[in-house]
Structures are given as structure tokens and as C-alpha cells.
Amino acid sequence: MITAAQMRAARALLGIDQKQLAELSGVSLPTIQRMEASEGNVRGVVDTLSKVVEALGAAGIELIGDHAPSFGTGRGVRFREPTPAKAKTV
């Protein structure tokens, strides 16, 4: 659904802190902190996750899953597989 890294990146793109995300989503600050401190996919109550995702979406964030195309038109950042390092010739 959403990873901790996506949450942190979304906040960075919006220029908001954890407290502001908590206010936008109606979720407590400690819950936002716990969500962002998790590894990989954020786990929690589905209703709570939905509130955060909806708040980010309303603020203009498009969350993109693995191998999913993006249909947005704004600027953004997306992970891709790193390019293998080229061997150096001597």
C-alpha cells in the first residue's frame, strides 16, 4: 500500500513535517512517527493507512507501486533499478 520511504518522500515533496501530516490525515503524531520508522511496507490499521494515503493524495501526491505506470503530469521522483557499474579499462 505505502512504504515508510514513500511517506517520508511525500512529506519532503510537500515541504511538511510529521505533525502537519498528522493534522492533514487526522492521525496522531505518534502513529505517523511509528509508520515512518517501520521497515518496508507500513503496517497498521487499514482505516489509518487509508487516511494517510487520502491526505497525501488530496495534497497532490501520487503514490506509485512497484511496476505500476504513473499517469501524473507533475514533477516527481521515482526509484528504478540502478545501472550496473561499468568496468574500468586500464
PyMOL commands that set and color helices and strands:
alter all, ss='L'
color gray80, all
select helices_A, chain A and resi 4-14+18-25+29-37+46-58
alter helices_A, ss='H'
color red, helices_A
deselect
rebuild
show_as cartoon
